[in-house]
Amino acid sequence: MRVPANNLRWILALAVAAALGWSFWKSAGWLQLCAGLAVFLFGLQCLEEGLRQLAGGKLEQLLARSTGTPLRGLAFGFTGATVLQSSTLVSLLTIAFISSGLIQLAGGIAVILGTNLGATTGIWLLALAGQNVSLSPAALPLLVFGMLAGVAGPRAKAAGRVALGVAFIFLGIDQIRAGFEQAGGGMDLAAMEGTGVAGTLLFVLAGLAVTVVLQSSHATLMLTLAALATGRLQLEQSLAIAIGSNVGSSVSTAFVGMLGGNRSGQRLALAHALFNVATALVALVLLVPLTWLMKTLAGLAGFGDNALLQLALFHTMFNGGGVLLFWPFQRQLAAALERWLPERVEQAVPADATAHPAAPLQRLRAVHLSEVALGSVDAATAAVAQELRHLGRLSLDVICQALCLPAAQLDADSPDPALLAGGPADGACFDADLLYQQRIKGVYADLLAFTSRLTLPMDAAHRQAWARSQAAALQLVEAVKGAKHLQKNLGRHLHGPPSPVREAYLALRAQLFSQIRALRAIARERGAGTAAAPLAALDAEAAAFDARFREHLFEQVRTGVIDGLDAGSLLNDQGYTARIYGSLREVIDAAVAGGHEPLARASGTEAVAGS
C-alpha cells in the first residue's frame, strides 16, 4: 500500500521527535548540547534579521553599485558576509540580483568569492568567544536592553533584535560548551581514528553533513570549537570538519539557486558550489603542508598553543587560497558556465500555420521569476520587469498572428505593402485563442502569483512601480483578448474573395499594425518628456481614422454597398482594434510615468518596445 507524501512526512517527523526525546531522556549532556545549539541558531537568526532591518534597502543598493569592478564585488561580498555573519544571505541576494538582471555573472562571481572570504571572520569571533570564559553574564543585560528597544520605534526594534541575537549566541555558546563537558566520554570524538586518508574523509563528510542539516556553517564550527576546547576533538580532526563545513555551506545556496532561479541564477549557484568544492579538494591535497604553515604562523603570532585560534587561522588560509586560485579565471569561469548552462530555447510559433495544423505548442511559463528574487524588493521588481518584456514579446507575437501578419514586419523599416494588402498567403494565421491559452495565460498566471507573494515592505516609489507593472501586464493580456475577438471575422474575410467588407477589414488591420509600430517606436524613446507629444499626435490620428472609418461605413450602408449585418460586425471589430490600441497605449503610459532607477526596469516600456 502506498503511503501519501504528507503522511510520510508526519511519520518521519514523529519518528525523529521520538528518537530525540528518548536521547534527551538518556543523556542530560546531550540535551544541554542540543538546547545550546538551538539557542545559538536562534541567536544567529535574530542577528541576521536585525542587521537586515537596520540596513533597509541599502544592502541591495550597495550590491547593485558594487559589481562595476571585480575588486568592488569582492569588497562587497567580504563586507556583507562579515557584517551580517551570513554568507548564505549575501550569496542568495546576489543570485536574486543575477536572476533579475541587475548585475552580471562576472560581477556576481566576484561577490561570491568575497562572501567566502568574509565568512572566515565569523570563526575568529567564535574562537575568541569560545575560550574558557562564561559569556552568560554579558548576555543578560543584552536580553533586557534588546526587549526594551522593541517599544522605541522600528529602527530601535531592529537594534534590539541585534542585541537579542548577540545575547542568544552568547548563551548558546555557554550551553554548547557545558553540554560537551557534561556528556563526558560519550561525546569523545577524539578517541575515533582521525589519521590517514579514510579518517580525514570521514570527518570532512561529518562537517558537510552537519552543515547541511543545520543550514549554518557557523553552527558547525561552533560545535567543532566547543568540542576542541573540551578535548573531545583533536586539532587535525577539526581541520577536516572545517573543510567539510565549507562545502556544506554552498549546498543550500546551490539547491535554492538551481531550483528557484533562472539560468543566470543557476550559473552563479553552480559557481559557488564549484568554488567551495575545488577549494576543499585543494585543501585536502595540501593538508599536511597547510597544517605545518598554519602552526608556524600561529607560533609566530603568539597563539601556537591555542587550538581554537589555529582552527580559525586554517579556515582563513584555505578560503583565502581558494580566492587566489579562482581570481585570475573569473571571466573564463563565467564563459564556461554560460556554455554548460545555456539559455532555454523557447518554442516559437511556426512560420506556416497550414503546414502544422495539428502541431501543439507547449504552454509557456514565466522564465525570469524566481523564489530567490522575493528576498529583495529591487530584485523582485527587476524580475517582474524582465518578465513583462517576455510577456510583451509573446503578446505582440499573438496579436500579429491574429492579424495574419508575420511579427518580423514590426521591426522592418517599412511593412511589406503586399502583405498588408493581401490575405495570409504565407500561412501565418494561427488560432489566436489557442495561442492565448498556450503562450499568454501561463506567463500571466505566474506573474500574478509572483506579485502576490512579495511580503517585504516597500517605499512609495517601489509601490508605484509595482502597481504600474501589474497594470502593464493586465493591459497586455487585454490587448491579446481583443485580438482574439478581432481574428474571428478578420480571418474569415481575409480568406474570402475581394469585397467591400474585405477592404474594410484590410483597412482596420493596416491601421492597427501601423499603430503598434508607432507605439514601439515611441516606447524606445523611454521618457515622459519625449513621449508626450508623439503619443498625443498618435491619439489624434487614431481618433481621426475612427471618425473617417465610421463615416465611410455608414455611407456604404446608405448606398447598399454593405448590409447592416456586415456593418455591425465591422463596428464591433473597430471597437476591438481601438481596445487593442488603447491597452497597448496604457502600457506606454505605465512606462513613461516611471523613471526611478532601478525601478524604471519595471515600468513596462520594453514590453511594447520588444527585446
C-alpha positions in Angstrom: 0.0 0.0 0.0 1.3 3.4 -1.0 1.6 6.0 1.8 0.7 9.6 0.9 3.7 12.0 0.9 2.1 14.2 3.6 1.5 11.2 5.9 5.1 10.0 5.3 6.4 13.4 6.3 4.4 13.3 9.5 5.6 9.8 10.3 9.2 10.8 9.8 8.8 13.9 11.9 7.2 11.9 14.7 9.9 9.3 14.5 12.7 12.0 14.7 10.9 13.7 17.6 10.5 10.3 19.4 14.2 9.5 18.9 15.3 12.9 20.1 13.0 12.6 23.2 14.5 9.2 24.0 18.1 10.5 23.6 17.3 13.5 25.8 16.0 11.2 28.5 19.1 9.0 28.3 21.7 11.9 28.4 21.3 15.2 30.1 24.6 16.4 28.5 23.2 15.6 25.0 20.0 17.6 25.9 22.0 20.5 27.1 24.2 20.4 23.9 21.1 20.4 21.6 19.4 23.1 23.6 22.5 25.3 23.4 22.7 24.6 19.6 19.1 25.7 19.2 19.7 28.9 21.2 22.8 29.6 19.2 20.9 29.1 15.9 18.1 31.3 17.1 20.6 34.0 18.0 22.1 33.9 14.5 18.7 34.3 13.0 17.9 37.3 15.3 21.2 38.9 14.5 20.7 38.4 10.7 17.1 39.8 10.8 18.1 42.8 12.9 21.0 43.8 10.8 18.9 43.3 7.6 16.2 45.6 9.0 18.8 48.2 10.1 20.3 48.1 6.6 16.9 48.5 5.0 17.3 48.8 1.2 20.9 50.0 1.5 22.3 46.4 1.2 20.6 46.0 -2.2 21.6 49.4 -3.3 25.3 48.7 -2.4 25.1 45.4 -4.2 23.8 47.0 -7.4 26.6 49.5 -7.3 29.4 47.2 -6.2 29.9 45.0 -9.2 31.4 47.5 -11.6 34.9 46.0 -11.0 35.9 42.6 -9.6 37.6 44.3 -6.6 34.5 46.2 -5.6 32.4 43.0 -5.9 35.0 41.2 -3.7 34.9 44.0 -1.2 31.1 44.0 -1.0 30.9 40.2 -0.6 33.6 40.3 2.2 32.0 43.2 4.0 28.4 41.9 3.7 29.3 38.4 5.0 31.4 40.0 7.8 28.7 42.4 9.0 25.7 40.1 8.6 27.7 37.0 9.6 25.8 35.1 6.9 27.5 34.2 3.7 24.3 32.3 2.7 22.2 35.5 2.9 24.7 37.6 0.8 25.0 34.7 -1.7 21.2 34.3 -2.1 20.8 38.1 -2.5 23.5 38.0 -5.2 21.7 35.1 -7.0 18.5 37.1 -6.9 20.1 40.1 -8.5 21.8 38.0 -11.1 18.5 36.3 -11.9 16.7 39.6 -12.2 19.4 41.1 -14.5 20.5 43.8 -12.0 24.1 42.6 -12.1 26.1 40.4 -14.5 27.5 36.9 -13.9 31.2 38.0 -13.7 30.3 40.6 -11.1 28.4 38.0 -9.1 31.3 35.6 -9.1 33.5 38.3 -7.5 30.8 38.8 -4.8 30.7 35.1 -4.1 34.5 35.0 -3.7 34.2 37.8 -1.2 31.4 36.2 0.8 33.6 33.0 1.3 36.4 35.2 2.5 34.1 37.2 4.7 32.7 34.1 6.2 36.1 33.3 7.8 35.8 36.3 10.1 32.9 34.6 11.9 35.1 31.7 13.1 37.6 34.2 14.6 34.9 35.7 16.7 33.6 32.3 17.7 37.1 31.1 18.5 37.7 34.2 20.7 34.3 33.8 22.4 34.9 30.0 22.9 37.7 30.5 25.4 37.2 29.3 29.0 35.2 32.4 29.9 31.5 32.3 30.6 29.6 34.7 28.3 26.3 34.4 30.1 26.8 37.5 32.4 27.3 39.6 29.3 24.2 38.1 27.7 21.8 39.0 30.5 21.9 42.8 30.1 21.7 42.5 26.4 18.5 40.5 26.7 17.0 43.3 28.8 18.1 46.1 26.5 17.0 44.1 23.5 13.5 43.7 24.8 13.2 47.3 25.9 14.3 48.6 22.5 11.2 47.0 20.9 8.9 49.8 22.2 11.0 52.7 20.8 10.3 52.5 17.1 11.2 50.4 14.1 14.9 51.1 14.0 15.3 50.8 17.7 13.4 47.5 17.5 15.8 46.3 14.8 18.8 47.3 17.0 17.1 45.4 19.9 16.9 42.4 17.6 20.6 42.6 17.1 21.2 42.8 20.8 19.0 39.8 21.4 20.8 37.9 18.7 24.2 38.5 20.3 22.7 37.6 23.7 21.3 34.3 22.5 24.6 33.5 20.7 26.5 34.0 24.0 24.0 31.9 25.9 24.2 29.2 23.2 28.0 29.1 23.3 28.0 28.5 27.1 25.3 25.8 26.8 27.1 24.0 24.0 30.4 24.1 25.9 28.6 22.9 29.1 26.9 20.1 27.1 30.2 18.8 25.8 31.6 18.9 29.3 28.6 17.1 30.9 28.4 14.5 28.1 31.8 13.1 29.1 33.2 10.1 27.3 30.0 9.5 25.3 30.9 12.6 23.2 34.7 11.9 23.0 35.3 12.1 19.2 39.0 12.4 19.7 39.0 8.7 20.5 38.0 8.0 16.9 40.7 7.3 14.4 41.4 10.6 12.7 44.6 9.9 10.9 45.0 8.7 7.4 43.0 9.5 4.3 40.0 7.5 5.4 39.8 9.1 8.8 40.2 12.6 7.3 37.5 12.0 4.7 35.2 10.7 7.5 35.4 14.0 9.4 35.1 16.0 6.1 31.9 14.2 5.4 30.7 14.8 9.0 31.3 18.5 8.7 29.5 18.6 5.4 26.5 16.6 6.7 26.1 18.6 9.9 26.3 21.9 8.0 23.6 20.7 5.5 21.3 19.6 8.4 21.8 22.7 10.4 21.9 25.1 7.4 24.7 27.0 9.1 28.5 26.6 8.8 28.8 28.9 11.9 26.8 26.4 13.9 29.0 23.5 12.7 32.2 25.5 13.5 30.8 26.4 16.9 30.2 22.8 17.7 33.7 22.0 16.5 35.3 24.7 18.6 33.4 23.6 21.7 34.5 20.0 21.2 38.0 21.1 20.5 38.1 23.3 23.6 36.9 20.5 25.9 39.3 18.0 24.3 36.5 16.0 22.6 38.2 16.6 19.2 41.8 16.7 18.0 43.0 19.7 16.0 43.6 17.6 12.9 40.0 16.2 13.1 38.6 19.7 13.5 40.5 20.9 10.4 38.8 18.2 8.3 35.4 19.2 9.7 36.1 22.8 8.8 36.8 21.8 5.2 33.6 19.8 5.1 31.5 22.6 6.6 32.8 24.9 3.8 31.5 22.6 1.2 28.2 22.1 3.1 27.7 25.9 3.3 27.3 26.0 -0.5 24.8 23.1 -0.7 21.8 25.1 0.5 22.8 28.1 -1.7 23.2 25.8 -4.7 20.0 24.0 -4.0 17.9 27.2 -3.8 19.7 28.7 -6.8 19.4 25.7 -9.1 15.7 25.0 -8.3 14.4 28.5 -7.6 16.4 30.6 -10.1 16.5 31.1 -13.8 19.6 30.2 -15.9 21.6 33.2 -14.7 20.9 32.4 -11.0 21.7 28.7 -11.6 25.1 29.6 -13.1 26.0 31.6 -10.1 24.8 28.9 -7.7 27.0 26.4 -9.6 29.9 28.8 -9.5 29.6 28.9 -5.7 29.5 25.1 -5.4 32.4 24.7 -7.8 34.5 27.2 -5.8 33.8 25.5 -2.4 34.4 22.0 -3.7 37.6 22.9 -5.6 38.9 24.8 -2.6 38.1 21.8 -0.3 39.9 19.4 -2.7 43.0 21.6 -2.8 43.0 22.0 1.0 42.7 18.2 1.3 45.6 17.5 -1.1 47.7 20.1 0.6 46.5 19.4 4.1 49.9 18.4 5.5 51.8 21.5 4.3 48.9 23.8 5.1 48.8 22.4 8.7 52.5 23.0 9.0 52.2 26.5 7.7 49.2 27.2 10.0 51.1 26.0 13.1 54.2 28.0 12.0 52.2 31.2 11.6 50.3 30.6 14.8 53.6 30.3 16.7 54.9 33.5 15.2 51.7 35.3 16.1 51.8 34.0 19.7 49.0 31.5 19.8 50.8 28.4 18.9 49.3 26.6 22.0 45.7 27.8 21.2 43.9 25.2 19.1 40.8 27.3 18.6 42.6 30.2 17.1 44.7 27.8 15.0 41.5 26.4 13.6 40.3 29.9 12.7 43.6 30.6 11.0 43.4 27.4 9.0 39.9 28.2 7.9 41.0 31.7 6.7 44.1 30.3 5.0 42.3 27.7 2.8 39.5 30.1 1.9 41.9 32.8 1.0 43.9 30.4 -1.0 40.7 29.4 -2.9 40.1 33.1 -3.7 43.7 33.5 -5.0 43.2 30.3 -7.1 40.0 31.4 -8.7 40.7 35.2 -9.0 42.5 35.2 -12.4 40.0 32.9 -14.0 36.7 34.7 -13.3 35.9 35.6 -16.9 36.8 32.1 -18.1 34.6 30.6 -15.4 31.7 32.8 -16.4 32.1 31.8 -20.1 32.3 28.1 -19.2 29.1 28.4 -17.1 27.3 30.0 -19.9 28.3 27.1 -22.2 27.3 24.5 -19.6 24.0 26.1 -18.8 22.8 27.9 -22.0 19.6 29.8 -22.1 16.5 27.7 -22.6 15.2 27.9 -26.1 11.5 28.8 -26.1 9.3 27.1 -28.6 8.4 29.6 -31.3 5.2 29.8 -33.3 5.9 28.1 -36.6 6.0 30.4 -39.6 3.4 28.4 -41.5 0.2 27.5 -39.7 -1.2 25.5 -42.6 1.9 23.2 -42.6 1.4 22.3 -39.0 -2.4 22.3 -38.5 -2.3 20.0 -35.5 1.2 20.8 -34.1 0.6 21.5 -30.4 2.6 24.4 -28.8 3.7 23.9 -25.2 2.1 26.1 -22.5 4.8 28.6 -21.8 5.6 29.7 -18.2 7.5 32.7 -16.8 11.2 32.4 -17.3 12.5 35.4 -15.2 10.7 34.9 -11.9 12.4 33.0 -9.1 11.8 32.5 -5.4 15.2 34.0 -4.5 14.1 37.3 -6.1 11.3 37.6 -3.4 14.1 38.2 -0.9 14.7 41.7 -2.2 12.2 44.4 -3.4 14.7 45.6 -6.1 15.4 42.1 -7.3 11.6 41.2 -7.4 10.8 44.5 -9.2 13.5 43.9 -11.8 12.4 40.3 -12.2 8.9 41.5 -13.0 10.4 44.0 -15.5 12.1 41.2 -17.3 9.0 39.0 -17.3 7.0 42.0 -18.6 9.4 42.2 -21.6 8.9 38.4 -22.1 5.1 38.8 -21.9 5.1 41.8 -24.2 7.1 39.9 -26.9 4.7 37.0 -26.6 1.6 39.3 -26.7 2.8 41.1 -29.8 3.5 37.7 -31.5 0.0 36.5 -30.7 -1.6 39.9 -31.9 0.4 39.6 -35.2 -0.9 36.0 -35.6 -4.4 37.2 -35.0 -3.9 39.8 -37.8 -2.4 37.1 -40.1 0.8 39.1 -40.4 4.4 38.0 -39.5 5.7 39.6 -36.3 9.0 40.2 -38.1 7.3 43.0 -40.0 7.1 45.0 -36.8 10.9 45.6 -36.9 11.1 46.2 -40.7 12.0 49.7 -41.9 8.6 49.7 -43.6 6.0 46.9 -43.7 5.6 45.0 -46.9 2.6 46.6 -48.8 1.8 43.2 -50.4 1.4 41.6 -47.0 -0.8 44.4 -45.7 -3.0 44.4 -48.9 -3.4 40.6 -49.2 -4.6 37.6 -47.3 -2.5 35.2 -45.2 -0.8 33.6 -48.3 2.2 32.6 -46.2 0.0 30.7 -43.7 0.9 33.0 -40.8 -2.5 32.9 -39.2 -2.7 30.6 -36.1 -5.8 30.4 -33.9 -5.3 33.4 -31.6 -7.4 31.8 -28.9 -5.3 28.7 -28.8 -2.1 30.8 -28.8 -3.5 32.8 -25.8 -4.0 29.6 -23.9 -0.6 28.3 -24.7 1.6 31.4 -24.7 0.0 34.1 -22.6 -2.2 32.6 -19.9 0.6 30.6 -18.1 3.0 33.5 -18.1 0.4 35.9 -16.8 -0.7 33.5 -14.1 2.9 33.2 -12.9 3.2 37.0 -12.8 0.1 37.3 -10.7 1.3 34.5 -8.3 4.7 36.1 -8.0 3.4 39.6 -7.2 1.1 38.2 -4.6 3.9 36.5 -2.7 6.0 39.6 -2.2 5.6 40.5 1.5 8.6 42.8 2.0 7.9 46.4 3.0 8.1 48.9 0.0 8.5 52.6 -0.1 6.3 54.9 -2.2 8.4 54.7 -5.3 8.5 50.9 -5.2 4.8 50.7 -4.7 4.1 52.9 -7.7 6.4 50.9 -9.9 4.9 47.7 -8.7 1.4 49.0 -9.5 2.5 50.2 -12.9 3.9 46.7 -13.6 0.7 45.0 -12.6 -1.3 47.4 -14.8 1.0 46.9 -17.8 0.7 43.1 -17.5 -3.1 43.4 -17.4 -3.3 45.7 -20.4 -1.1 43.3 -22.4 -3.5 40.5 -21.7 -6.4 42.7 -22.6 -4.8 43.5 -25.9 -4.4 39.8 -26.7 -8.0 39.2 -25.8 -9.2 41.9 -28.1 -7.1 40.4 -30.9 -8.7 37.0 -30.3 -12.2 38.5 -30.9 -10.9 40.5 -33.9 -9.5 37.5 -35.6 -12.9 35.7 -35.9 -14.3 38.0 -38.6 -10.9 39.3 -39.9 -9.5 35.9 -40.7 -12.7 34.7 -42.4 -12.9 37.8 -44.7 -9.1 37.7 -45.4 -9.6 34.2 -46.8 -12.6 35.2 -48.8 -12.9 36.8 -52.2 -12.4 40.6 -52.8 -15.3 42.6 -51.5 -16.0 46.0 -49.8 -16.2 44.2 -46.4 -12.8 42.6 -47.0 -11.4 46.0 -48.0 -12.7 47.5 -44.7 -11.1 44.7 -42.7 -7.8 45.3 -44.5 -8.0 49.0 -43.6 -8.6 48.1 -40.0 -5.7 45.7 -40.0 -3.3 48.2 -41.6 -4.3 50.9 -39.2 -3.8 48.7 -36.1 -0.5 47.4 -37.4 0.7 50.9 -38.0 -0.3 52.0 -34.5 1.6 49.1 -32.9 4.7 50.0 -34.9 4.3 53.6 -33.8 3.9 52.7 -30.2 7.0 50.6 -30.3 9.0 53.5 -31.7 7.7 55.8 -29.0 8.4 53.2 -26.3 12.0 53.1 -27.3 12.4 56.8 -26.6 11.9 56.0 -22.8 10.9 59.3 -21.4 7.7 61.2 -20.4 9.1 64.4 -21.9 9.9 62.9 -25.3 6.8 60.6 -25.4 4.0 63.0 -24.6 3.9 64.9 -27.9 4.1 61.8 -30.2 1.6 60.0 -28.1 -0.8 62.9 -28.4 -0.3 63.0 -32.1 -0.9 59.3 -32.4 -4.1 59.6 -30.3 -5.4 62.3 -32.6 -4.6 60.3 -35.7 -6.4 57.3 -34.2 -9.4 59.4 -33.4 -9.4 60.8 -37.0 -9.2 57.4 -38.5 -12.1 56.1 -36.4 -14.2 59.0 -37.5 -13.4 58.5 -41.2 -13.9 54.8 -41.0 -17.4 55.1 -39.4 -18.4 57.9 -41.8 -17.4 55.8 -44.8 -19.0 52.7 -43.4 -22.4 54.5 -42.9 -22.1 55.9 -46.4 -21.7 52.4 -47.8 -24.7 51.1 -45.8 -26.9 54.0 -47.1 -25.9 53.2 -50.7 -26.4 49.5 -50.2 -22.7 48.5 -50.7 -22.7 46.9 -47.3 -25.7 45.5 -45.4 -26.5 46.1 -41.8 -25.1 42.8 -40.5 -21.7 43.3 -42.0 -21.7 46.9 -40.8 -22.5 45.8 -37.3 -19.6 43.3 -37.4 -17.2 46.0 -38.7 -18.2 48.4 -35.9 -17.7 45.7 -33.3 -14.3 44.9 -34.7 -13.4 48.5 -35.0 -14.1 48.6 -31.2 -11.7 45.7 -30.8 -8.9 47.5 -32.7 -9.5 50.5 -30.5 -9.4 48.2 -27.5 -6.1 46.7 -28.6 -4.6 50.1 -29.3 -5.9 51.5 -26.0 -4.5 48.6 -24.0 -1.0 49.0 -25.6 -1.3 52.7 -25.1 -1.9 52.1 -21.4 1.3 50.1 -21.2 3.2 53.1 -22.6 1.5 55.3 -20.0 2.7 53.0 -17.3 6.2 53.1 -18.8 6.7 56.8 -19.2 5.3 57.5 -15.7 8.4 55.8 -14.3 12.0 56.8 -14.4 13.1 55.8 -10.9 16.3 53.8 -11.2 16.4 50.8 -10.9 12.6 50.8 -10.8 12.5 52.0 -14.4 13.2 48.5 -15.4 9.8 47.5 -14.1 8.0 50.3 -16.0 6.9 48.0 -18.8 8.4 50.2 -21.6 10.3 47.2 -23.0 7.1 45.1 -23.0 5.9 47.0 -26.1 9.3 48.1 -27.4 10.4 44.5 -27.6 13.7 42.9 -26.7 
